[in-house]
Amino acid sequence: MVLVPRGGAWGDRVAAAARERGLDPVVVPLITTEPPADAADLDRAVGRLVASSTDRRPSSAPSGGDRPDMAGYTWLVVTSATAVTVLAGRVPSLPSGLLVAAVGAATARAARAAGWPVDLVPQDASAAALVTALPDTDGTVLFPRSEIAAPTLVDGLRSRGIAVDDVEAYRTVGTGDEPVALDPPPDAVLVTSGSVASEIARRMTPLDPRTLVACIGPGTADDARSVGLPVHAVAPARSAEALLDAVVEALHQPDPHQEGHS
């Protein structure tokens, strides 16, 4: 049994991918999203986004400030599928001249599913890599994010002299306070973010010593360790599919429940 920590369309997709790998998923939503406590900044950004337009979409991402006359944004940067969902729910379609950068393949897939063209995906799925990969621009970058997003991307772009409209688009919250206990205990739990790690530590510890803790990347693994969780497997890429592959591999190790078997 593998615990999938989020519900909705994401949970359904990951559960299906787990079954394709011979795993037995159980969806237990530990976190969910809610609107910002104050949506004024998001409303303002959406209004500016809708007002911005150009005659045509450029054939490739600009290497500099090619459109200084653009009243709105030159780039939209998204680092989660949730940010895509929130913004797509408020904006029927993006302005034709807006360029879109996604932090990784999963976020890019969500953007394309929303009908957005994706102009940039860094080779390494991280905010730091996105800071390096984004071309110089004289315009403003819109960054809709969770309230708990790390400042890596905003600080990095601003250090390059790029203007960023840093907007809280949603909040990541726990789904309750009651302990979560599964019988039998799961063979593995998927840790897909620092917030998931915190909820596992808050609501599921002590974990059964046979339960494997699998993290979606090194940063999430660090977050898990910081809240007292062991880490038995780390996905080589920041995608649910890579995470599930890491679980399958770890479950076939002679003793996957010790640090260092990732």
N, C-alpha and C positions, 0 to 999 in steps of 0.2 A: 504494500500500500504506500502511495506517495501523496503527501499533503500538498495541494495546490492552494496558495494563500490568498487568492483573489477570485471573485466571482465574475459575473457578467460575461460579455463576449470573450474577453481575454481568458477567463477561467475555462470557458467551454473549449476554446482553441487549444489551450495547453493540455487540458484533460484528453482531448482527442489525440494530440501528438504523443502523450504518454501511453495511451492504449496502443498506438501504432508501434511502440517500442516494447510492447509486452508488459508494461507496467499497469498497476491498478490504481488509478487516481481517485482521490476524494477531495472535492472542492470545499474548503472551509475558509470563507472570507474573513481574514483577520484585519484587513484595512479596506477603506473605501474612500471616495472623494466627495467633497462638499464644496459649495461655492465659497468665495472669499467672504470673510466677515464684513468687509466693506468693498463693494464691487465698483466703486467710483472710478478707480484707475483703470480697471478692465473696460468699463463702459467708454471711457475716454479714448483708450487705445483702439477699441473696436470702431468707434466713430472716425478716428483718424485713418484707420486701415481702409474702411469702406470709402472714405473720401478720396483716397489716393488712387490714381490711375494713370496709365500711359497709353499711347496709341497701339503699341504692340509689345509683345514679350521678346526680349533679346534672345538671340540664338545660343548664347553661352553666357556664363557668369562673368561679370565685369572684373577687370583687374584693378580698377581704380574707381574714382567717383565719376562714373559716366553719365549720371543723371542728376546733376545738382538742382535741377528745377522741379524735381519730384516733391510734391507737397507732403506726402505721407512717409512711408518707410521704403528703404531699398532692399532690406533683407528681413525675412521672418525666420527665426531660429527656434527649433523645437527639440527638446531633449527627452520627451516622453510621449507615448501614444495618448496619454490622458490630455496633455496640452493640445494635441491635435483635435481630439474629440470635443473639448470645451470650445475651442475657437471655431471649429467647423459648425458647431451648433449655433453660433452667434452670427457667423458670416456665411451667407449662401455660397459665395465664390470669392476667390482672391483676386485682387486687381491684376490685370494682365501683365504689368511690368514688375511685379514683386517677385524677388528671388527667394527660394526656400532652401534652408540648410537643416538637415536632420542629423542627430548625433550618431545614429547607427542604423543597421538594417531594419530592426523591428520598428523603430520610429518612422523610418522612410516608408516602410510598408503601410503603416497607418495613414501617413500623409497621402500616399497615392490612392489608398482606398477611399479617402475623403475627396478625391478628385484633384488633388494638388500635384503639380509637377514638382519634382525634387531636383534641385540644381547642384547640391553638394552633400556628400556623405563622407566624412573623413575615414581613412583606412582603419584607424584605431577608434573604436566606439567610446570616446571619452570627451568630456567637456574641454579638457586641455588640448586634445587633438583638434577639436573644432575651432578653438581660439587660433591655433596656428594655421589651419587650413582656410579660414574665411578670408577672402580677398580684401584688400584695403577698400574702403568706401568713404565718401564724404557725406553720405546720407546716414540715416538712423536705422539701427537694428531693433526690431521688436522681439522681445524675449518673454513669452508667456510661460509661467512656471508655477510649481508648487510653492507653498509658503515655506517649506523646509529645504528647498533647493540650495545646494552649496553655492557660494559666491564665485566659484572658479571661472565660469564663463563670463560673467559680467565684469569682474575685476580684470580678467585677461584681455578682453576686448577694449575696455577703457584704458588700460595701460598702453595699448597700441594707438590711442587717440581716436577710437571709434565710439561714436555716440550710441548708447544703448537705452532703450525704453524698457526698463526692468519692471515687469507687471505681474503681480500675483494673480493667477488665473483660477486657482483652485487650492483647496486644503486637503491634505492627506490625514485621515483620522482613523482611529481604531473603531472596530465594530461593536465593542462592548467591554465589559470588565470581568465577566465571569470566566473562570478557568476553562480551558479547552483540553479535554482528555478523550482520546480515542481508544477504543478497545476492539481489536488489539492495537497496540501502539504502531504508528506508521514506520515503515522501513526507512523512509526518507522524508524530509521536509524541504521544500524549495524556498530559498531565501532570495528574493528578487530585488530587495532594496533595504536600506538601513531601517526604514520604518517597519518593514515586515520583520526584520531581525528584532527590533524593539518589542513588537507585539508577541513574537514567539517567546522571548525572554520573560515578558510580563505575564503571559497567560498560559504558557505550556511547560514551563520549567518546574521541577527538574524533568528533562527529557529522559525517556527510556535510554539506557546506555547503548542499546542496539540501534537506535534511530540515527540515521546518517543525516548530517546537516550539509546541504549543497547550496553554494552561493553562486550568483550569476556573474561575478567578476571579482577581481582583487579588492577593489574599493568596498564592495558589499561584504566581502570576507572580513576586512578590517573592521567594518561596522559591527558585524556579528561578534567578533572576538571582543570588541569594546563593551558589549553588553553581557559578556560572560558565556557566549555560546561556543562550543567546539566547532571546528570547520573540518569536514572530511573530504569535501570535493569542491573544486572551483572550476566553473566553466571557462573554456579557453576564449570564448567570444560572448558578448553581451546579448544573448538571445535565449529565449525559452527552449528552443530546440537544442542548442549547445548545452544548456544546463541539464536537460533530460538525458542527453548522450553521456554527460559526465556522471549522472546518477547511475545509468546502466553500467558504465565501466566500473564505478566504485563499488557497486553492489556485487560485482563479480571478483573483487579483490579478496584475498584470503582473510584480511582483517581490515575492512574499510573504515573502522570507527576510531582510528587514531590519527592525530594530526600528522600531516606529511604525506598522506595518501591521495592528495589532490592532483 
